[in-house]
Amino acid sequence: MKTQKKGELFELVIPDNWKNVTIETILRNKWQAPKKMIHTMRMEKDIKVNGELISWTHPVHPGDTLQIHLFKKVDYDVPPTYGVLDVLYEDEHLIVVNKPAGIDTHPNHPGETDTLSNLVAYHHQARGEYCRVMHIHRLDRDTSGAVIFAKHALSKAILDRLLTERKIKRTYHALVHGTLLRKKGTITEPIGRDRHHNTRRRVSPSGQDAITHYKVLETETSTTMVEVQLDTGRTHQIRVHMSHIGHPLVGDTLYGGKPIVKRQALHAARISFPHPLTGERIECQAECVDDIGV
């Protein structure tokens, strides 16, 4: 699919396999954009075909150029902060970055300037891009690895849907205590809040559904390296589930791990997903840059 950014416009040449489509069907069926967003784009006359405003129910043809006013200048919603940013993938619609351990994904209160989102805002500023910093998912402060940010509202809406539909695949590496008897397995225990601890979560019959798949990669004398994939994204899910089966993460003192390393030994090593607008498969690998061994 041929696309390009021209100033504030996103231009897409209608591909051969998009036959008998209209602007309406592209937004509603191809991209499944939210109804409110579609209404706003219609009212603000954000979409043209070959430089002209046409009826949204009029067919467009392969080779026509769809022009969408996507890249409107907006103020940064978090203050830009200078710092090193490890970019794994980037285009005009989204950016995937490798979060180091020890920083939050986004500010938790106004004026906070030491989060990954602040670094992303500075990166946008340095590139002359005026867009909000919109994370699609998050990682715990002391978990490292790949995080996706959208650059405009349509990209965010589609990526949010892909996350809900479990089409964004995240693979983690975790170092846990002990030797797992099974080389692979699935944990399906629901997770809820711990009434006795503000930040802890626990396995609870009244909690939210949670599904964790794990596979043993390597076993040492007293620890095991596992690869983990999630079907759900509950807070502390991997940490809670691995602790529940008797194998807490190394360094995760909140859930029974020993402080052999400075943080919980958890890293989001890979992420893959279809591009929100082109459908192209994007796959990113994030290197673990500290000494936790994952």
Secondary structure, 3 states (H helix, E strand, C coil): CCEEEECCEEEEECCCCCCCECHHHHHHHHCCCCHHHHHHHHHCCCEEECCECCCCCCCECCCCEEEEECCCCCCCCCCCCCCCCCEEEECCCEEEEEECCCCCCCCCCCCCCCCHHHHHHHHHHHCCCCCCCEECCCCCCCCEEEEEEECCHHHHHHHHHHHHCCCCEEEEEEEEECCCCCCEEEECCCEEECCCCCCCEEECCCCECCCEEEEEEEECCCEEEEEEEECCCCCCHHHHHHHHCCCCECCCHHHCCCCCCCCCCEEEEEEEEECCCCCCEEEEECCCCCCCCC
